[in-house]
Amino acid sequence: MRPTRRLIVLATASGLLLLAGGLAFGMADRSAIVITPAGSPVWLDPQRSLFFDTPSVWVMWRNEHTEAINYAVRIWVFDERSRLKGTLDHCTYDRLESHTRGRTLIPLDIPGVTLRHRVVVTISSAASGRFVWRLRETESEQLDAALAAFRGSPRPLSLERTGSSPIAWTCPCDCTVIEPACNAKCASTGRGASACARTFDGGCSASCACK
């Protein structure tokens, strides 16, 4: 085979492999459903937030506040029959600089999660140097809003802002209350199994899997 022809064949084969890999990647993820609460300083991108089969969630965010922000997210996982599979609270000490955008990859430490499930993501709390934002809604109201979003009928959530100076950000993952809270969340499907782990930056990831 001539060298030129050999190069063409190799280039074509490489192109087909890249195309196949791109198609496989595209089939291995789906959109995550996001709820940006009213009054949130951090906006979640509904077009670029993805749910991967690892399983993990790729959250695309934008800090719309005039100061750097710390934040925490809450994720609900539902099965194809609208039953709650589990939840995950993820918090980090990484700060989002003012008017910047980026992405965060969050592993889902919930057994049995596949691409047959769907995830709903929201901002659960945030803080700047002067303000703190927390969800107004109760746990049950938050779950109702997540389930409505999963079913295609979004129901709003909202963050309440309070201020004092100075404010030290503390990740709101209290491992001592995870187990009883998990049992309450999973009451309709059976007892839950909870786990709480510290992240590399001192933050936390608290999961609840419904049996």
Biotite code that builds the C-alpha atoms (Angstrom):
import biotite.structure as struc

atoms = struc.array([
    struc.Atom([0.000, 0.000, 0.000], chain_id="A", res_id=1, res_name="MET", atom_name="CA", element="C"),
    struc.Atom([1.365, 3.424, -0.921], chain_id="A", res_id=2, res_name="ARG", atom_name="CA", element="C"),
    struc.Atom([2.357, 5.699, 1.998], chain_id="A", res_id=3, res_name="PRO", atom_name="CA", element="C"),
    struc.Atom([-0.164, 8.387, 0.981], chain_id="A", res_id=4, res_name="THR", atom_name="CA", element="C"),
    struc.Atom([-3.008, 5.870, 0.711], chain_id="A", res_id=5, res_name="ARG", atom_name="CA", element="C"),
    struc.Atom([-1.972, 4.292, 4.026], chain_id="A", res_id=6, res_name="ARG", atom_name="CA", element="C"),
    struc.Atom([-2.157, 7.701, 5.722], chain_id="A", res_id=7, res_name="LEU", atom_name="CA", element="C"),
    struc.Atom([-5.634, 8.275, 4.286], chain_id="A", res_id=8, res_name="ILE", atom_name="CA", element="C"),
    struc.Atom([-6.823, 4.901, 5.568], chain_id="A", res_id=9, res_name="VAL", atom_name="CA", element="C"),
    struc.Atom([-5.363, 5.555, 9.028], chain_id="A", res_id=10, res_name="LEU", atom_name="CA", element="C"),
    struc.Atom([-6.886, 9.019, 9.156], chain_id="A", res_id=11, res_name="ALA", atom_name="CA", element="C"),
    struc.Atom([-10.283, 7.653, 8.130], chain_id="A", res_id=12, res_name="THR", atom_name="CA", element="C"),
    struc.Atom([-10.102, 4.900, 10.743], chain_id="A", res_id=13, res_name="ALA", atom_name="CA", element="C"),
    struc.Atom([-9.087, 7.399, 13.425], chain_id="A", res_id=14, res_name="SER", atom_name="CA", element="C"),
    struc.Atom([-11.934, 9.664, 12.446], chain_id="A", res_id=15, res_name="GLY", atom_name="CA", element="C"),
    struc.Atom([-14.431, 6.809, 12.698], chain_id="A", res_id=16, res_name="LEU", atom_name="CA", element="C"),
    struc.Atom([-13.096, 5.867, 16.133], chain_id="A", res_id=17, res_name="LEU", atom_name="CA", element="C"),
    struc.Atom([-13.429, 9.456, 17.335], chain_id="A", res_id=18, res_name="LEU", atom_name="CA", element="C"),
    struc.Atom([-16.956, 9.647, 15.925], chain_id="A", res_id=19, res_name="LEU", atom_name="CA", element="C"),
    struc.Atom([-17.915, 6.380, 17.608], chain_id="A", res_id=20, res_name="ALA", atom_name="CA", element="C"),
    struc.Atom([-16.429, 7.574, 20.869], chain_id="A", res_id=21, res_name="GLY", atom_name="CA", element="C"),
    struc.Atom([-18.326, 10.851, 20.622], chain_id="A", res_id=22, res_name="GLY", atom_name="CA", element="C"),
    struc.Atom([-21.584, 9.034, 19.945], chain_id="A", res_id=23, res_name="LEU", atom_name="CA", element="C"),
    struc.Atom([-20.982, 6.691, 22.861], chain_id="A", res_id=24, res_name="ALA", atom_name="CA", element="C"),
    struc.Atom([-20.284, 9.651, 25.126], chain_id="A", res_id=25, res_name="PHE", atom_name="CA", element="C"),
    struc.Atom([-23.461, 11.348, 23.968], chain_id="A", res_id=26, res_name="GLY", atom_name="CA", element="C"),
    struc.Atom([-25.481, 8.211, 24.713], chain_id="A", res_id=27, res_name="MET", atom_name="CA", element="C"),
    struc.Atom([-23.882, 7.815, 28.149], chain_id="A", res_id=28, res_name="ALA", atom_name="CA", element="C"),
    struc.Atom([-25.428, 10.930, 29.665], chain_id="A", res_id=29, res_name="ASP", atom_name="CA", element="C"),
    struc.Atom([-28.703, 12.813, 29.862], chain_id="A", res_id=30, res_name="ARG", atom_name="CA", element="C"),
    struc.Atom([-29.824, 16.208, 31.067], chain_id="A", res_id=31, res_name="SER", atom_name="CA", element="C"),
    struc.Atom([-30.140, 16.830, 34.782], chain_id="A", res_id=32, res_name="ALA", atom_name="CA", element="C"),
    struc.Atom([-33.269, 18.684, 35.888], chain_id="A", res_id=33, res_name="ILE", atom_name="CA", element="C"),
    struc.Atom([-32.321, 21.841, 37.769], chain_id="A", res_id=34, res_name="VAL", atom_name="CA", element="C"),
    struc.Atom([-34.267, 24.211, 40.003], chain_id="A", res_id=35, res_name="ILE", atom_name="CA", element="C"),
    struc.Atom([-32.696, 27.601, 40.643], chain_id="A", res_id=36, res_name="THR", atom_name="CA", element="C"),
    struc.Atom([-34.553, 28.944, 43.692], chain_id="A", res_id=37, res_name="PRO", atom_name="CA", element="C"),
    struc.Atom([-35.930, 32.475, 43.604], chain_id="A", res_id=38, res_name="ALA", atom_name="CA", element="C"),
    struc.Atom([-33.443, 34.833, 45.230], chain_id="A", res_id=39, res_name="GLY", atom_name="CA", element="C"),
    struc.Atom([-30.478, 32.515, 44.690], chain_id="A", res_id=40, res_name="SER", atom_name="CA", element="C"),
    struc.Atom([-27.108, 34.207, 44.099], chain_id="A", res_id=41, res_name="PRO", atom_name="CA", element="C"),
    struc.Atom([-26.049, 31.144, 42.061], chain_id="A", res_id=42, res_name="VAL", atom_name="CA", element="C"),
    struc.Atom([-27.825, 30.249, 38.822], chain_id="A", res_id=43, res_name="TRP", atom_name="CA", element="C"),
    struc.Atom([-27.867, 26.649, 37.560], chain_id="A", res_id=44, res_name="LEU", atom_name="CA", element="C"),
    struc.Atom([-27.751, 26.075, 33.807], chain_id="A", res_id=45, res_name="ASP", atom_name="CA", element="C"),
    struc.Atom([-30.595, 23.730, 32.736], chain_id="A", res_id=46, res_name="PRO", atom_name="CA", element="C"),
    struc.Atom([-29.057, 23.168, 29.293], chain_id="A", res_id=47, res_name="GLN", atom_name="CA", element="C"),
    struc.Atom([-25.544, 22.116, 30.339], chain_id="A", res_id=48, res_name="ARG", atom_name="CA", element="C"),
    struc.Atom([-26.118, 20.273, 33.621], chain_id="A", res_id=49, res_name="SER", atom_name="CA", element="C"),
    struc.Atom([-25.742, 16.546, 32.909], chain_id="A", res_id=50, res_name="LEU", atom_name="CA", element="C"),
    struc.Atom([-26.352, 13.197, 34.588], chain_id="A", res_id=51, res_name="PHE", atom_name="CA", element="C"),
    struc.Atom([-23.622, 10.632, 33.839], chain_id="A", res_id=52, res_name="PHE", atom_name="CA", element="C"),
    struc.Atom([-23.799, 6.848, 34.192], chain_id="A", res_id=53, res_name="ASP", atom_name="CA", element="C"),
    struc.Atom([-20.756, 6.720, 36.521], chain_id="A", res_id=54, res_name="THR", atom_name="CA", element="C"),
    struc.Atom([-23.086, 7.785, 38.333], chain_id="A", res_id=55, res_name="PRO", atom_name="CA", element="C"),
    struc.Atom([-22.401, 11.473, 38.820], chain_id="A", res_id=56, res_name="SER", atom_name="CA", element="C"),
    struc.Atom([-23.897, 14.878, 38.083], chain_id="A", res_id=57, res_name="VAL", atom_name="CA", element="C"),
    struc.Atom([-22.132, 17.647, 36.218], chain_id="A", res_id=58, res_name="TRP", atom_name="CA", element="C"),
    struc.Atom([-23.594, 20.919, 37.513], chain_id="A", res_id=59, res_name="VAL", atom_name="CA", element="C"),
    struc.Atom([-23.037, 24.062, 35.449], chain_id="A", res_id=60, res_name="MET", atom_name="CA", element="C"),
    struc.Atom([-23.315, 27.240, 37.541], chain_id="A", res_id=61, res_name="TRP", atom_name="CA", element="C"),
    struc.Atom([-22.950, 31.007, 37.372], chain_id="A", res_id=62, res_name="ARG", atom_name="CA", element="C"),
    struc.Atom([-22.349, 33.311, 40.337], chain_id="A", res_id=63, res_name="ASN", atom_name="CA", element="C"),
    struc.Atom([-24.600, 36.323, 39.752], chain_id="A", res_id=64, res_name="GLU", atom_name="CA", element="C"),
    struc.Atom([-23.733, 38.014, 43.041], chain_id="A", res_id=65, res_name="HIS", atom_name="CA", element="C"),
    struc.Atom([-21.335, 40.929, 43.519], chain_id="A", res_id=66, res_name="THR", atom_name="CA", element="C"),
    struc.Atom([-19.219, 38.922, 45.975], chain_id="A", res_id=67, res_name="GLU", atom_name="CA", element="C"),
    struc.Atom([-17.561, 35.520, 46.041], chain_id="A", res_id=68, res_name="ALA", atom_name="CA", element="C"),
    struc.Atom([-19.984, 32.778, 47.080], chain_id="A", res_id=69, res_name="ILE", atom_name="CA", element="C"),
    struc.Atom([-19.833, 29.415, 48.847], chain_id="A", res_id=70, res_name="ASN", atom_name="CA", element="C"),
    struc.Atom([-22.749, 27.133, 48.150], chain_id="A", res_id=71, res_name="TYR", atom_name="CA", element="C"),
    struc.Atom([-24.291, 23.718, 48.740], chain_id="A", res_id=72, res_name="ALA", atom_name="CA", element="C"),
    struc.Atom([-26.522, 21.679, 46.454], chain_id="A", res_id=73, res_name="VAL", atom_name="CA", element="C"),
    struc.Atom([-29.222, 19.087, 47.064], chain_id="A", res_id=74, res_name="ARG", atom_name="CA", element="C"),
    struc.Atom([-29.884, 16.295, 44.574], chain_id="A", res_id=75, res_name="ILE", atom_name="CA", element="C"),
    struc.Atom([-32.940, 14.032, 44.403], chain_id="A", res_id=76, res_name="TRP", atom_name="CA", element="C"),
    struc.Atom([-32.928, 10.794, 42.397], chain_id="A", res_id=77, res_name="VAL", atom_name="CA", element="C"),
    struc.Atom([-36.225, 9.330, 41.136], chain_id="A", res_id=78, res_name="PHE", atom_name="CA", element="C"),
    struc.Atom([-36.923, 6.065, 39.358], chain_id="A", res_id=79, res_name="ASP", atom_name="CA", element="C"),
    struc.Atom([-39.123, 5.643, 36.280], chain_id="A", res_id=80, res_name="GLU", atom_name="CA", element="C"),
    struc.Atom([-42.191, 5.193, 38.509], chain_id="A", res_id=81, res_name="ARG", atom_name="CA", element="C"),
    struc.Atom([-41.640, 8.551, 40.258], chain_id="A", res_id=82, res_name="SER", atom_name="CA", element="C"),
    struc.Atom([-40.405, 6.875, 43.452], chain_id="A", res_id=83, res_name="ARG", atom_name="CA", element="C"),
    struc.Atom([-37.616, 8.502, 45.409], chain_id="A", res_id=84, res_name="LEU", atom_name="CA", element="C"),
    struc.Atom([-34.424, 6.494, 44.977], chain_id="A", res_id=85, res_name="LYS", atom_name="CA", element="C"),
    struc.Atom([-32.306, 8.690, 47.206], chain_id="A", res_id=86, res_name="GLY", atom_name="CA", element="C"),
    struc.Atom([-30.919, 12.132, 47.933], chain_id="A", res_id=87, res_name="THR", atom_name="CA", element="C"),
    struc.Atom([-27.468, 13.699, 48.156], chain_id="A", res_id=88, res_name="LEU", atom_name="CA", element="C"),
    struc.Atom([-26.351, 16.896, 49.884], chain_id="A", res_id=89, res_name="ASP", atom_name="CA", element="C"),
    struc.Atom([-23.026, 18.148, 48.567], chain_id="A", res_id=90, res_name="HIS", atom_name="CA", element="C"),
    struc.Atom([-21.037, 21.044, 49.967], chain_id="A", res_id=91, res_name="CYS", atom_name="CA", element="C"),
    struc.Atom([-17.610, 22.426, 49.197], chain_id="A", res_id=92, res_name="THR", atom_name="CA", element="C"),
    struc.Atom([-15.331, 25.144, 50.535], chain_id="A", res_id=93, res_name="TYR", atom_name="CA", element="C"),
    struc.Atom([-14.355, 26.176, 47.006], chain_id="A", res_id=94, res_name="ASP", atom_name="CA", element="C"),
    struc.Atom([-15.488, 29.772, 46.437], chain_id="A", res_id=95, res_name="ARG", atom_name="CA", element="C"),
    struc.Atom([-17.196, 30.969, 43.274], chain_id="A", res_id=96, res_name="LEU", atom_name="CA", element="C"),
    struc.Atom([-15.751, 34.352, 42.366], chain_id="A", res_id=97, res_name="GLU", atom_name="CA", element="C"),
    struc.Atom([-18.123, 37.179, 41.539], chain_id="A", res_id=98, res_name="SER", atom_name="CA", element="C"),
    struc.Atom([-19.756, 37.031, 38.079], chain_id="A", res_id=99, res_name="HIS", atom_name="CA", element="C"),
    struc.Atom([-17.937, 33.859, 37.062], chain_id="A", res_id=100, res_name="THR", atom_name="CA", element="C"),
    struc.Atom([-19.231, 30.601, 35.666], chain_id="A", res_id=101, res_name="ARG", atom_name="CA", element="C"),
    struc.Atom([-17.976, 27.039, 35.833], chain_id="A", res_id=102, res_name="GLY", atom_name="CA", element="C"),
    struc.Atom([-18.872, 23.422, 36.525], chain_id="A", res_id=103, res_name="ARG", atom_name="CA", element="C"),
    struc.Atom([-18.734, 20.966, 39.413], chain_id="A", res_id=104, res_name="THR", atom_name="CA", element="C"),
    struc.Atom([-18.703, 17.168, 39.083], chain_id="A", res_id=105, res_name="LEU", atom_name="CA", element="C"),
    struc.Atom([-20.575, 15.523, 41.959], chain_id="A", res_id=106, res_name="ILE", atom_name="CA", element="C"),
    struc.Atom([-20.353, 11.728, 42.429], chain_id="A", res_id=107, res_name="PRO", atom_name="CA", element="C"),
    struc.Atom([-23.641, 10.088, 43.439], chain_id="A", res_id=108, res_name="LEU", atom_name="CA", element="C"),
    struc.Atom([-22.923, 7.778, 46.363], chain_id="A", res_id=109, res_name="ASP", atom_name="CA", element="C"),
    struc.Atom([-26.299, 6.043, 46.050], chain_id="A", res_id=110, res_name="ILE", atom_name="CA", element="C"),
    struc.Atom([-26.341, 2.294, 45.197], chain_id="A", res_id=111, res_name="PRO", atom_name="CA", element="C"),
    struc.Atom([-28.185, 1.117, 42.116], chain_id="A", res_id=112, res_name="GLY", atom_name="CA", element="C"),
    struc.Atom([-28.449, 4.454, 40.303], chain_id="A", res_id=113, res_name="VAL", atom_name="CA", element="C"),
    struc.Atom([-28.467, 4.114, 36.494], chain_id="A", res_id=114, res_name="THR", atom_name="CA", element="C"),
    struc.Atom([-29.449, 6.253, 33.512], chain_id="A", res_id=115, res_name="LEU", atom_name="CA", element="C"),
    struc.Atom([-32.974, 4.856, 33.864], chain_id="A", res_id=116, res_name="ARG", atom_name="CA", element="C"),
    struc.Atom([-33.300, 7.233, 36.800], chain_id="A", res_id=117, res_name="HIS", atom_name="CA", element="C"),
    struc.Atom([-33.557, 11.026, 36.686], chain_id="A", res_id=118, res_name="ARG", atom_name="CA", element="C"),
    struc.Atom([-31.951, 13.596, 38.950], chain_id="A", res_id=119, res_name="VAL", atom_name="CA", element="C"),
    struc.Atom([-33.222, 16.970, 40.154], chain_id="A", res_id=120, res_name="VAL", atom_name="CA", element="C"),
    struc.Atom([-30.676, 19.498, 41.462], chain_id="A", res_id=121, res_name="VAL", atom_name="CA", element="C"),
    struc.Atom([-31.137, 22.715, 43.426], chain_id="A", res_id=122, res_name="THR", atom_name="CA", element="C"),
    struc.Atom([-29.137, 25.212, 45.477], chain_id="A", res_id=123, res_name="ILE", atom_name="CA", element="C"),
    struc.Atom([-29.881, 24.408, 49.117], chain_id="A", res_id=124, res_name="SER", atom_name="CA", element="C"),
    struc.Atom([-27.826, 27.156, 50.783], chain_id="A", res_id=125, res_name="SER", atom_name="CA", element="C"),
    struc.Atom([-25.165, 29.757, 50.054], chain_id="A", res_id=126, res_name="ALA", atom_name="CA", element="C"),
    struc.Atom([-23.115, 32.448, 51.764], chain_id="A", res_id=127, res_name="ALA", atom_name="CA", element="C"),
    struc.Atom([-20.995, 35.468, 50.927], chain_id="A", res_id=128, res_name="SER", atom_name="CA", element="C"),
    struc.Atom([-18.939, 37.528, 53.337], chain_id="A", res_id=129, res_name="GLY", atom_name="CA", element="C"),
    struc.Atom([-22.065, 39.384, 54.472], chain_id="A", res_id=130, res_name="ARG", atom_name="CA", element="C"),
    struc.Atom([-25.112, 37.262, 53.659], chain_id="A", res_id=131, res_name="PHE", atom_name="CA", element="C"),
    struc.Atom([-26.477, 33.748, 54.105], chain_id="A", res_id=132, res_name="VAL", atom_name="CA", element="C"),
    struc.Atom([-29.153, 32.167, 51.904], chain_id="A", res_id=133, res_name="TRP", atom_name="CA", element="C"),
    struc.Atom([-31.246, 29.146, 52.986], chain_id="A", res_id=134, res_name="ARG", atom_name="CA", element="C"),
    struc.Atom([-34.249, 27.399, 51.475], chain_id="A", res_id=135, res_name="LEU", atom_name="CA", element="C"),
    struc.Atom([-37.548, 28.672, 52.874], chain_id="A", res_id=136, res_name="ARG", atom_name="CA", element="C"),
    struc.Atom([-39.424, 25.451, 52.183], chain_id="A", res_id=137, res_name="GLU", atom_name="CA", element="C"),
    struc.Atom([-39.619, 22.495, 54.554], chain_id="A", res_id=138, res_name="THR", atom_name="CA", element="C"),
    struc.Atom([-38.079, 19.124, 53.661], chain_id="A", res_id=139, res_name="GLU", atom_name="CA", element="C"),
    struc.Atom([-41.451, 17.777, 52.476], chain_id="A", res_id=140, res_name="SER", atom_name="CA", element="C"),
    struc.Atom([-42.149, 20.906, 50.409], chain_id="A", res_id=141, res_name="GLU", atom_name="CA", element="C"),
    struc.Atom([-38.713, 20.612, 48.791], chain_id="A", res_id=142, res_name="GLN", atom_name="CA", element="C"),
    struc.Atom([-39.402, 16.976, 47.910], chain_id="A", res_id=143, res_name="LEU", atom_name="CA", element="C"),
    struc.Atom([-42.785, 17.927, 46.423], chain_id="A", res_id=144, res_name="ASP", atom_name="CA", element="C"),
    struc.Atom([-41.097, 20.594, 44.270], chain_id="A", res_id=145, res_name="ALA", atom_name="CA", element="C"),
    struc.Atom([-38.438, 18.128, 43.095], chain_id="A", res_id=146, res_name="ALA", atom_name="CA", element="C"),
    struc.Atom([-41.069, 15.523, 42.211], chain_id="A", res_id=147, res_name="LEU", atom_name="CA", element="C"),
    struc.Atom([-43.091, 18.137, 40.316], chain_id="A", res_id=148, res_name="ALA", atom_name="CA", element="C"),
    struc.Atom([-39.988, 19.123, 38.332], chain_id="A", res_id=149, res_name="ALA", atom_name="CA", element="C"),
    struc.Atom([-39.310, 15.447, 37.582], chain_id="A", res_id=150, res_name="PHE", atom_name="CA", element="C"),
    struc.Atom([-42.860, 15.116, 36.225], chain_id="A", res_id=151, res_name="ARG", atom_name="CA", element="C"),
    struc.Atom([-42.469, 18.200, 34.049], chain_id="A", res_id=152, res_name="GLY", atom_name="CA", element="C"),
    struc.Atom([-44.551, 20.598, 36.151], chain_id="A", res_id=153, res_name="SER", atom_name="CA", element="C"),
    struc.Atom([-41.994, 22.798, 37.921], chain_id="A", res_id=154, res_name="PRO", atom_name="CA", element="C"),
    struc.Atom([-42.911, 24.171, 41.330], chain_id="A", res_id=155, res_name="ARG", atom_name="CA", element="C"),
    struc.Atom([-40.825, 27.100, 42.602], chain_id="A", res_id=156, res_name="PRO", atom_name="CA", element="C"),
    struc.Atom([-38.402, 27.037, 45.501], chain_id="A", res_id=157, res_name="LEU", atom_name="CA", element="C"),
    struc.Atom([-36.961, 30.139, 47.143], chain_id="A", res_id=158, res_name="SER", atom_name="CA", element="C"),
    struc.Atom([-33.983, 31.156, 49.255], chain_id="A", res_id=159, res_name="LEU", atom_name="CA", element="C"),
    struc.Atom([-34.321, 33.443, 52.258], chain_id="A", res_id=160, res_name="GLU", atom_name="CA", element="C"),
    struc.Atom([-31.449, 35.881, 52.753], chain_id="A", res_id=161, res_name="ARG", atom_name="CA", element="C"),
    struc.Atom([-30.201, 37.013, 56.131], chain_id="A", res_id=162, res_name="THR", atom_name="CA", element="C"),
    struc.Atom([-27.200, 39.196, 56.880], chain_id="A", res_id=163, res_name="GLY", atom_name="CA", element="C"),
    struc.Atom([-24.583, 39.757, 59.527], chain_id="A", res_id=164, res_name="SER", atom_name="CA", element="C"),
    struc.Atom([-20.887, 40.533, 59.484], chain_id="A", res_id=165, res_name="SER", atom_name="CA", element="C"),
    struc.Atom([-18.598, 38.717, 59.242], chain_id="A", res_id=166, res_name="PRO", atom_name="CA", element="C"),
    struc.Atom([-19.945, 35.313, 58.182], chain_id="A", res_id=167, res_name="ILE", atom_name="CA", element="C"),
    struc.Atom([-17.845, 32.152, 58.210], chain_id="A", res_id=168, res_name="ALA", atom_name="CA", element="C"),
    struc.Atom([-19.107, 29.508, 55.786], chain_id="A", res_id=169, res_name="TRP", atom_name="CA", element="C"),
    struc.Atom([-19.835, 26.143, 57.354], chain_id="A", res_id=170, res_name="THR", atom_name="CA", element="C"),
    struc.Atom([-20.990, 23.222, 55.230], chain_id="A", res_id=171, res_name="CYS", atom_name="CA", element="C"),
    struc.Atom([-24.521, 22.313, 56.389], chain_id="A", res_id=172, res_name="PRO", atom_name="CA", element="C"),
    struc.Atom([-23.955, 18.544, 56.400], chain_id="A", res_id=173, res_name="CYS", atom_name="CA", element="C"),
    struc.Atom([-24.580, 17.461, 59.973], chain_id="A", res_id=174, res_name="ASP", atom_name="CA", element="C"),
    struc.Atom([-23.669, 13.784, 59.994], chain_id="A", res_id=175, res_name="CYS", atom_name="CA", element="C"),
    struc.Atom([-25.338, 13.249, 63.380], chain_id="A", res_id=176, res_name="THR", atom_name="CA", element="C"),
    struc.Atom([-28.811, 13.921, 61.938], chain_id="A", res_id=177, res_name="VAL", atom_name="CA", element="C"),
    struc.Atom([-28.400, 12.179, 58.583], chain_id="A", res_id=178, res_name="ILE", atom_name="CA", element="C"),
    struc.Atom([-29.833, 8.783, 59.607], chain_id="A", res_id=179, res_name="GLU", atom_name="CA", element="C"),
    struc.Atom([-33.136, 9.942, 61.150], chain_id="A", res_id=180, res_name="PRO", atom_name="CA", element="C"),
    struc.Atom([-33.651, 12.440, 58.328], chain_id="A", res_id=181, res_name="ALA", atom_name="CA", element="C"),
    struc.Atom([-33.002, 9.670, 55.802], chain_id="A", res_id=182, res_name="CYS", atom_name="CA", element="C"),
    struc.Atom([-35.588, 7.395, 57.398], chain_id="A", res_id=183, res_name="ASN", atom_name="CA", element="C"),
    struc.Atom([-38.151, 10.195, 57.194], chain_id="A", res_id=184, res_name="ALA", atom_name="CA", element="C"),
    struc.Atom([-37.399, 10.839, 53.503], chain_id="A", res_id=185, res_name="LYS", atom_name="CA", element="C"),
    struc.Atom([-37.718, 7.148, 52.647], chain_id="A", res_id=186, res_name="CYS", atom_name="CA", element="C"),
    struc.Atom([-40.891, 6.506, 54.680], chain_id="A", res_id=187, res_name="ALA", atom_name="CA", element="C"),
    struc.Atom([-42.961, 5.747, 51.562], chain_id="A", res_id=188, res_name="SER", atom_name="CA", element="C"),
    struc.Atom([-40.494, 3.225, 50.116], chain_id="A", res_id=189, res_name="THR", atom_name="CA", element="C"),
    struc.Atom([-39.023, 1.662, 53.228], chain_id="A", res_id=190, res_name="GLY", atom_name="CA", element="C"),
    struc.Atom([-36.140, 2.339, 55.570], chain_id="A", res_id=191, res_name="ARG", atom_name="CA", element="C"),
    struc.Atom([-33.256, 4.308, 54.154], chain_id="A", res_id=192, res_name="GLY", atom_name="CA", element="C"),
    struc.Atom([-29.505, 3.760, 54.316], chain_id="A", res_id=193, res_name="ALA", atom_name="CA", element="C"),
    struc.Atom([-27.439, 6.867, 55.009], chain_id="A", res_id=194, res_name="SER", atom_name="CA", element="C"),
    struc.Atom([-23.778, 7.765, 54.577], chain_id="A", res_id=195, res_name="ALA", atom_name="CA", element="C"),
    struc.Atom([-21.750, 10.856, 55.324], chain_id="A", res_id=196, res_name="CYS", atom_name="CA", element="C"),
    struc.Atom([-18.234, 11.532, 54.077], chain_id="A", res_id=197, res_name="ALA", atom_name="CA", element="C"),
    struc.Atom([-15.837, 14.453, 54.090], chain_id="A", res_id=198, res_name="ARG", atom_name="CA", element="C"),
    struc.Atom([-14.546, 15.721, 50.753], chain_id="A", res_id=199, res_name="THR", atom_name="CA", element="C"),
    struc.Atom([-10.913, 16.496, 50.020], chain_id="A", res_id=200, res_name="PHE", atom_name="CA", element="C"),
    struc.Atom([-11.338, 20.211, 50.767], chain_id="A", res_id=201, res_name="ASP", atom_name="CA", element="C"),
    struc.Atom([-13.066, 19.688, 54.118], chain_id="A", res_id=202, res_name="GLY", atom_name="CA", element="C"),
    struc.Atom([-16.583, 19.859, 52.703], chain_id="A", res_id=203, res_name="GLY", atom_name="CA", element="C"),
    struc.Atom([-19.024, 16.969, 52.860], chain_id="A", res_id=204, res_name="CYS", atom_name="CA", element="C"),
    struc.Atom([-21.233, 14.639, 50.881], chain_id="A", res_id=205, res_name="SER", atom_name="CA", element="C"),
    struc.Atom([-24.250, 13.199, 52.707], chain_id="A", res_id=206, res_name="ALA", atom_name="CA", element="C"),
    struc.Atom([-26.299, 10.558, 50.880], chain_id="A", res_id=207, res_name="SER", atom_name="CA", element="C"),
    struc.Atom([-29.557, 8.786, 51.609], chain_id="A", res_id=208, res_name="CYS", atom_name="CA", element="C"),
    struc.Atom([-30.579, 5.682, 49.651], chain_id="A", res_id=209, res_name="ALA", atom_name="CA", element="C"),
    struc.Atom([-34.185, 4.465, 49.876], chain_id="A", res_id=210, res_name="CYS", atom_name="CA", element="C"),
    struc.Atom([-34.664, 0.690, 49.933], chain_id="A", res_id=211, res_name="LYS", atom_name="CA", element="C"),
])
